[in-house]
Amino acid sequence: MARIVITTENAPALPAPLAQGIRKGPLLQASGQLPLDPEAARASISTSSPGGSGM
């Protein structure tokens, strides 16, 4: 079975040497989503939740 690396130029550059996705036969593994701010080129992380509970 061939291993196919899936990439797109429409997504922000990854901060590490990771693949955006890998397909091997019928199995597709997609990478997670980081909260990147494209204008600041850094992670945008909030410690509060919409409910205000903190978690």
CORCOR-V406702 format. One record per run of one state. SS is the DSSP state (2 for helix, 1 for strand, 0 for the rest). FROM is the first residue (numbers start at 1). TO is the last residue. If there is no record, write none. Layout:
SS FROM TO
SS FROM TO
This chain:
0 1 2
1 3 6
0 7 20
1 21 24
0 25 26
1 27 30
0 31 35
1 36 37
0 38 41
1 42 43
0 44 55
